[in-house]
Amino acid sequence: MFLSAGVRFEANVEALNSVETTGNFSKHRKVPYIIWNEEKESYDVIYVPAMSGESLAHAYQELLVREALNLDKNAPICDDCRRGEFFKSMNKDHLKGKVDVSKLKQITPQEVEKSIVNNCLIEDIGGFLYAEKPPVKRTSSFQFSYAVPVKNVALLSVTEPLLHARHAQMREMKGKSEREGAAEQMIYYVEAGTAIYGFTFNLDLDSIGLSSFTGEPIIGKKDLEFRKEVAVRAFIRMISSKQFGAKLSRFFPAGDILGVYVSLTQHPFSVTSPIYKDAISMTARRLDVLKSKFNEKVSLIVYDSMEGVEGLSYDFIEVVKTPEEVGALLIERGF
């Protein structure tokens, strides 16, 4: 089973993804973006605020840890991942506790992967790359796009440097003219962004718990069902809680989730990107072709406050009233 989701959210005054800091100025991530210029009847490239897929993936993996431990406090998660440090099994130091490193020369890459997967569900779902001998690679079961502004309002997206000040108490020092605390005072700028963003998330549920070498299961059926449920729960928790991005402690965005639509298919399929105005309608039409021409079982669960999907009459669509109901339906159906 393959899950694909499109998400739209409004974020006002956010610093979800900063890049380099120059002096006292923290810059917001920006990316080149193509839009259609109706006056010139040609495409233009503009620069817009964005969030990287790496940032979204980090938040998702943190919630994988939390959801797994909420369901089972003894869930197999390595120490690094429990701390939210997703080094994965990149070298011998981070391989310890999952594989007997003294026997690396005697065991095959397949055995290394199997041992890692059994000892850490995050590395099963999120993949890893052991870069020493023998090198072992496991591709992530999930994919994130960048979060970028929705096309029809991309020109309204904006970034603005905001001035902040940090003050320290000033006290005269005995016998000195300098004032204690002067060095602790400073002004600084954080570049904040405002936009309606969209991003795509894909999750290959069928790849969880399978060997990337043989395609055979390397964990038990009960563990497999547990990990699939955790993978779905973590995504819905991410959307519901809006716990993704940086500077949430002081720049928690003003806004909300505007739309979540999730397709379930038997084989890989990616929903039409939510950056397009009619993304849900186009996704439904594409799924209808898969169902009627390829005899594939499909479904689409939709929460939307922008596009207006009440007129869609496909029998595989379910429209719900909250993002949480999307997750509830997914969990009820099982995997």
N, C-alpha and C positions, 0 to 999 in steps of 0.2 A: 504494500500500500504506500502511496506517495501523497504527502500533504504539501500544499502550496498555499501561501497566504499573501494577501495584499493589505497594507495598513496605511491609513491616512491619519495624521494627527496635527493639531494646531499647537504651535509653540510660540508664545510671545515672550520676549525678553529672556532668552535662554543663552547659556554658554555650554551647550551639551558636548561640543567637541572643539577644544582649542588646539592650536598648533604651537609654533615657536613663540617664545617670549623674548621680546627685545627691550632690554632695560626694564621699565615698569609698565610695559604694554603687552598684554596677552591677546593674541590674534585668534579670531574665529576661523575654523576651517572653511575654505571656499573652493569651489570647483567650477571648471568651464561647463557651460550648459547650452544646448541648442534650443532655440525657439523660432517660431515662424513669424516673420515680420510682414503683416498684411499690407502695409503701405508700400514697401519695397518689393513685395511678392517674392521674397527670398528668405533664407535662413540667416539668423544672426547668432553669434556666440556671446553670451553674457556670463558673468561670474556671480554665483549665488552661494549662500550659506549652506552647509551640508554636514552630515554626520557619517563617519566612515563605517563600513561593514565590520571592521575590526572592533570598533567601539561597541556596536550592537552585539556582536558575537561574545565579547567579554561579559557584558551584562547578562546575556542568555545563559552562559556557562555558570556564572555565579548563582543564578536562579535554579539551574540544574542541580547544583550542590544542595541548595536550601530545600527544594522540593523533594529530592531523594531522601534527605535526612528527616524531613517532616513525616514522610511515609514509613521510613524504616531507619531508626537511629544507627543501625549496624550496616547500612548500605555500603558496598565496596567503593570507597573513594580514597585516593591516595592523600598523603599529608599536604602536598603542594596544592592540590585542587581544593582541599578543605579550607585552605587559607586564601583562596581566590588568586593564587599565583599559578597561572596555567603554563608552566614550563613544559609540561607533558614529559614523556620519557625521552628527552632530547640527548642525554648522555648517561654515562655510567652512574654519576652522582644522583641523578633523578630517576634512575632505573632501580635503584636499591629499594628493597621492600616489595618489589613486584616480580623481579627475576633474580635468580641466583647469579650474580655477575661473575663469580668465579668459574662458572660453567658455560660462559658465553661461546667459547670456542668449540664446545661439544654439542651445542643445540642448534637447531635450524631457525631461520627467520620466522617460519610458521609457528614454532613453539614459543619464540619470544613474544610474538603478537598475541597468542592465546593467553599467555601468562599475564600480560599487561591488561588485556581486555577483562579477564576474570577478576583482576584486582582493582580496577578503576573504571567505573561506568562512564565517567566524564571523557576518558580517553577512548572508550568504545564509541560514544556518540560524537565526540568532538574531534577525533582523530589525533594522530601524533606523528612525529618523525624522529626516530632514533638514528642519529647521524654518525655513530661510530660503527665498528665492525661487530657483527654483520649489520649493515644498514637495513632498517625496517620502517616502512611507511604505511600508515593507515589514513585513508582519506576521510574527512569529516562527513558525517551523515546529514549535516545541515548547511545551508547557504544563506547568506545575507547580502542584499544589495546595499549600496549607500542609501541613506535617507536624503532625498533632495526635494526641492519645492515642486508642488503640483503644477503642471504646465500652464493652466489657464490663469493662475495667480502668481506665476514665477516672477513677473516684473514687479510685483508688490513686495517680494521678499527683500529684506534689508539687513545690514549690519551697522552698528553704531558703537563707537567707543564710549563707555560710561566711566565717569570719574568717581573714584572712591578714595577715602582718606583713612589712615590708621593713626590714632592719637595715643600718646603715652603721657602719663602724669609728669609734670615738670617740677623738679625740686632743686633748691640751691644746695650745692655740696660744700661742706665745711672747708674753708680756706681756699676755695677754688671759684673761679668765675664761670666755669662751664656748668651747664645744667644737665643733670642726670636724666636719661630717657630721651634726649634729643635725637639720638641715632635711631631710636625705635619708631619715630614718627615718619610717615611717608605718605605720598599720594601715589596712586596707581590707576591704571586704566584696564578694564576688561571689555573686550569687544563682544557685544551681545547681538544675537540674531533674532529675527522674527519672520516666520514663514508658516505655510501649511505644507507639511512634509509628507512624502510617501516613500515606503520601502517594501521590498519583496522578501519573503522568507520561504525557503523550501526545506522540507524534511523527508528524507528517504527512510521511512520506517522499516522497509525490508532489509536495509543494510545493517541495522543494529544487531549486534550479537553474532554476525556472520564473519567468517574468515575472509580477509581480502585476497588470500592466496587460492583457496579452494572453493569459496562460496558456501561452505557447509557451516552449520551452527557450531559455535564454540562455547556457548553457555546454555544452561537448562531452559526449558520452556517457561517455567515460572519466573525466572530472572529476566527472560526476554520480554514477557508481558509487562513486568514491573518497569523495565527501562523505557519501553515505548510509552507507557503512561506518564512517566516522569518527563520525557522529552516534550510531550504535548502540554502537560501541566505547566512546565517552565515557560513555554512560549505564551500561554494565556495569562500566566501570572505577570509576565513582563509587560504585556499590554495593559492589563487591569491596574497594576500598581504604578506604571510609568517609571519604573526603576531602571532607566537606561540613560547613559550619557554621563558627562562630568559636571562638577560644580552644583550638584543637586542640593547641597546643604544651604546654599545662599542664592542660587539662581534656578530654583525649581520652576520650570516653565509655567506660565499662565496659559492655560488652554486645556484641550481634552482630546480623546480619541474620537475621530469623526467617522471612521469606517474600518471594519475588519471583514474581509471575505476570504473564506477558506474552501479550497477544493480538495476532495479526496478521490484519487484515481487508482487504478490497478497498476499503472505504469507511470514513469516520469512525465510530469506535465507541470508547466509553470503558468500561473495566472497572469493575465495582462497587467502590466505595471500600473500601480495606483496613481502614477503621475498623470495618467490620461483621464479626461473627464468621464468617458463612458467605459471605464475599465471593467466594471462589473458586468455590464451588458455584453461587452465583447467576450469576456471570459465565459459567460453563459452560452453564447453562440458557438464558441469553440468546443466547449464540453458537449454540446448537443451533437456536433459532428462526430466526436469520439464515440458517443453513445450509439448513434444511428448508423454510422458507416463502419466503425471498428468494433462494434459490439462490446464496448467496454463499460463496465459498471462505474458510474460517476455520481458525485453529489457535490452540492455547493451550499454552504451555510453563509448567510449574509447579515451583517449589521451595518447600516449605512444611514448617515444623516445628511449627505451631500447630493448623491447622484439621483436618488429616487428610483427604487427598484420594484415598486408595487405592481407595475405593469408587466413584469416578466412572468410568463406563464409556463415555464418549463417545469416538468413534474419532479425534477431532481433538485430543485431549489427550496431551501427553507429560510425564511426571513425572520430574524429575531430582533428583540428590542434593546439588547445590551451586549457589549463585548463578552461579558461573562457567560451569557447564554450560548455563545458560539463554543466556548470551551466545554460547557456542560453537555452539549449535544455530542461533541467529539468523544468525551469520556464515556458517555452512555453507550455509544456504538461499539466501543472496544476496538482492538487492533488485530 
